[in-house]
Amino acid sequence: MSDLDHQDICIVGAGVVGLAIAEKISTHPVLHKQSVVLLEKNRQFGQETSSRNSEVIHAGIYYRSGSLKALLCVEGRQQLYHYCKANNVPFLNTGKLIIGGQNQEAALNSLYEQAIANGVNDLQPLTRTDINSLEPEIDACIGLLSPSSGIIDSHAFMQSLLHHAENAGVLFAPLTQLMCVERCAKGFLLTCKSQDMNYRFTCSQLVNAAGLSAQTVAQGIMDFPLQGIPQQELVKGSYFSLQGKAPFTHLIYPLPEPNLRGLGVHVTLDMSGQVKFGPDTEEVCGLDYSVDPKKEPIFRKTIAHYYPGLGNKNLLPAYTGIRPKLKTDDGVADFVIQDGSSFGYEGLIQLFGIESPGLTASLAIADTVTDLLCH
């Protein structure tokens, strides 16, 4: 793009949500003729939160009823399975076991009721015998089976979204960092840095889908009110992998302790059958993606509660992810999809706190954004 080119829509951030928005625009009955540019500060798409997670397709069980997380996860999960089947994106409908001890019956019943309230109507109660039949290596008294949970090749999904978007004319600009935004007669004037060179262009509508950097992008919008930018805290989650043949065929989630910031150290599988345990939760100040090997004994002790066969099997540091959690009084944050017109910024849409289940909900989040773009 040359200086002061104009684009109808600019999307900032080529994680799974930014890519889903670009793909949805490219096929939208109203928006598909719009010129669209997708900015990404990294060398490739999906290099941060979108590629550093459990790659789980969530059913929509855990989230507060009526929240965006609950609504968009349930809708997004259905869309995601359909998209994978239609576009040959690798996935497995593995199902998930949520397990607990006898003293956790009330908590498990509460979770079951929460799922029903969220529109997840296929959970099946499990006895110890049922659990042993499904997963002989798991030690648990009671549980729930979520048959609509699964796993996805998130890289293949993102690659497919980008392929469709680019084929429809979306311009993908990697290694391009948005530095600041000013309002202008055409909408917004953007100053970007790409390979040590600055350039500017204008756009009519601007979507901030920058994930971990969403607050930084918002702060770079000239005169945008600070009260419109939710506070973020970074929460790091580490994963360890199990060497050898997988002893499980389902995802395994113990009931999380009430004081945890996530869903607890659970069992997930990737498309190659590798077993991973994680993530834990650790508040951090920056983007350090190293795995602390000293966490291995803590992981081992936690896992052994429900997988006594772990014994001395090798647990190897795998990877970490960092979640863009929003600060709230009760510690339970929802997605924020903000229409900038409420702050006097017509044509600005900002997404904050898009953590799990963001991957599952990505296509439904994109529908919400495209609806706002049409107004």
N, C-alpha and C positions, 0 to 999 in steps of 0.2 A: 504494500500500500504506500502510495506517495503521500507527502505531507498534505493534511487537510482533505483527504478523501472522506467520503461520507458513507456510513453504513446505517441501515435501518435499525438493526439490533446488534448490540455487542454483549457477549456473554463472557464473564471473567471467571476462569477456572475450568479446566478440562478434567475434573474428576468425574465419577460416574454420574453425578447429578447434572453437571454442566453439559456433559455429552448427551444425556437423556433429553435435556431441554433443547439442545441443538437438533437432535433427531426428530423430536416431536414438532418443532417449528417447521422442519423441512417437509413434513407430511400434513401439516395442519391446513384445513380448508380455507382459512382466512390468511394465515401468515406465510404460507409456503412460497409466495412470490417476493417476500422481503429479503433484502441482502443481510447476511448474518456473518459476523466474525467471532471466532472463539479464541480468546487469549489464554495462554498457559505459560506461566513463568518457568516451568521445568522443561527439560529436553523432550519429554514424552508425556502423554496423557496419563492420568491416574497414578501418579508417583507417590502420593501421600496417603491419606486415610483410605482411599478407594482400593489400594493394593495391599494394605496392611491390616487386614481384619480376618475374621473366621470364614468368610465366603459362604455364610449361612443364609439360606432363604427362610426368613422367619415367618411364622404363622400369624403373629399379632397378639400374642397371649398376655404379655407382661404390662402393657402400657395402660395408663389411665383411660377409662372409657370417655369417648368424645374428644380425646386429644388428637392432634395431627399425627402423632406417632402411631396411634391405634388405627385411625381411619385410613391413613395413607399406606400403612403396612399391609392391612388386609386387602385393600384395592390393588396395591402395587404387587403383592405376591401373586395374585391371579394374573395380572398383566405380564409379570416376569416369566412365569411358566409358559404362558402362551407365546411370548416373544422368543423364548429359547427353542420351543418346538418349531416355530415358523421359520427361524433363522439358523437352525443347526448350531446353536450355542450349547456346549457341553454342560449338562446338569444331571443331578441324581436326586430323585425324590426319596431320600433315605428314611425319612421319619425321624422323630426325636423322642427320647425318653427323658422325662423330668422325674427325678427320683428323690426319695426322702426316707427318713427313719420313722419309726412308729410315733415318736413324739412330734412329728411334723405333719400329722394328718390334717390339723386345722389349717395350717398354712397351705397345704396342697389343695384342700377344698376351696379356700379363698381364691387361689390361682385359677382353679377350674371355673369358678363363678365369674372371675374377671374375664376369662377367655370368652365365656358365653355372652357377657355384656358387650364384648368387642366384636361379636359376630363370628367367632371361631367356634363352630358347633360340632367339630369332629373329634374332640379329645376323648380318649378312652381310659377309664380308671384301670390301674394295674395292681394286682396282688404280687407278693413275693414270687409265687409260682409263675405268674405271667412274665415277670421280669426275667426270671431264670430261664424261661423258655425262649425269650427273645434275645437275651444277652447273658449267657451262662457265667461270664466273668464278672458280672456286676453284683455287688452286695447291697441290696436295698430292700426295705420292708414294703414300701408302697410307691406308686408312681402314676404318671400319666403318659399316654402315648399320643404324640402329635403327628398324625400321618401326613399332614400337608407341609411339614418342614423338610428342608433339603439343603443341598449345596450346589454351587455354581462355579464355573470357571470365570471369575470376575474379569480377568484380562481379555478373554475371548468375547465376553459381553460388551466391554468397553470398545474393543476393536470393531465389533459389529456396528455399534452405535455411531462411531466416528466414520466408518465406511459409508453408511447410509447417508449421514449428514453431508459428507464431502461430495458424494455423488449427486446430491441435490443442490450443490452450490455453496454450502457453508465453507467459509475460509478459516482454516485452522492455523493459528499463529503461535507455535511453541517458542520457548526461549524469549518470551515477551512479557515483561513485567509492567503492570499499570502503576504509574507513579502518582498521578493526581488527576482529579476530575473537576472541571468547572462547568457551570451552566452557561449556555449560549443560545442564540436565536434558533439554532437547529436542534437543540436538545441538550447535548453534553459535548464538551470538548475534552478529549482524553490525551494525556501525555504519557507515552510509554517508553520503556527502555528495552532495546533489543540489541544484543551483542555490542554493548558499549556505545550505541547510537540512540539518540532520542528522536522520536517522531510523534506527530500529533494527527489526530483525525477526529471527526465528529460522528455522533450517532444520535438517533431519535429516541431510542430506548436502551436502557442499560440494566443488565442482570448481574448482580454480584453473587456468584456461586463459588466463591474462592475458598470455601472450607475453613481450614485452619487460619487462613489469611483474611477471612471475611471482615473481621473487625478492622484490620489494617487498611483494607480497601475502603471501607466506610469512612474511616478517619481521614482518608485522602480526598474525600469529596468536599470541596470547598463550601464552608458554612453549614454543612449538615449538622443538625443538633446532636450533641453528645448523648442526650437522654434517649435518642432513637437507636443507640448502639448497645445491645445487651453485653454485659460483661462476660468474658470467656475465661475458663480455666482449662489448662491442658492436662489430660489424664492419660498416662502411658500404660499400655498393657503388653506384657511379655508373653511369649509362647515358647513352649518346649516341645520337641518332637520325640516320638517313641521309636526306637530302632526296631526293625524286624517286622514280621507279619502282623497286620492289624488284628487285634483280638475282638473288635467290635464291627457291627454292620450299621448301627444307628448312631446318630448324635446322642450324647449323654450329657444332661444338664442336672447337676444337683440343685436343690433349692438353695438360692443364695441367702447368706446371712443378711439380716435386715440392715446392717450398717455398711454393706458393700456398695460401691458406686456403680458396679456392673452386675453381670449375671453370674459371677463366680467362675472359678477355674473349671471349665467343662471340656468334654471330649468332642473334637470335630475331626472330620475326615476331608481330605482333598480328593480331587478327581483321580489321582493315581493310587488312592487307598492309604496314603500316609496318615498316621494318627498324630494329631497335635493336641496339646493341653494348654488351655489359657482362655482369655487373658486374665491376669491379675489387675489390680488398679494401683497406680502410683502417681500422685500429683507431681508435675514437673514444670520447669520454667521455660524450657526451650525444646527444640526438635532434636533430641539425641535418640537415635534409633538403635543403639547398641543394646544387647541383652546381657544383663549382669549374671554371670554363671554362678554367683553365690546364692542366687535364688533357688537353685536346683533342690536343695534339701527341703525348703519350704513347700515347693511344688510337690515334691515326692510325698511329704506327710499329708498334704491336702488330698492328693489323688488316691492315696492308699485307703482313705476312709470308704471310698465306694469301689475301688479297684484293688482289692488285697493281693491279686496276682501280680501286681507291679514288681514287688520284690526288689531285686537288684538289676532289673532290666535298665538299659541305657536310656536316660533322658538327656537329650542334647539341646542346647540353646538354638532356637529357630529364628525368630524375628520379633520385632515389636511394632506396635501401632500406637498412634497418638490421637485421642478423641477430642474434638472441639466441644467440650461440655459448657453449658451456660450456667452461670451462678444464679441460684435461686434460694429463697429462704428455707425451703424444705428439702433442698437437694435433689428434687425431681424436676427435671427440665424437659420442655417440649421443643419440637421444631419451631422456629420462627420464620415465617414467610411474609415478609414485610412489604406492603404497598407504600412506596415512597410518597405518594400523593397525600397521605395523611400527615406528612411533615412538610408539604409544599413542594415536593420534588416529583412532579408528574413524569411518568415514564421510567422511574427507578424502581426496581424490585430487588430486595436483598434477602438472602437466606443465611440464617445464623443457627448454630448448634445442630448442624446436620451430621449427627453421629449415627450409631446403630439405632433403628433399622434402616438407615439411609440407602444402603445398597438394595434391599428388598423393596423399599418404597420409591425408588428413583423414578420410575415411569409415572407413578401417580403424582409425585412431587412436580414432575415436568408438566403434567396436565394442569395442575393448579397454577403454575407459572404462565403457561400459555393462555389460560383463561384471563389472567391479569393483564397480559400483554395486549389482549383484544379489547380491553375496556378503555 
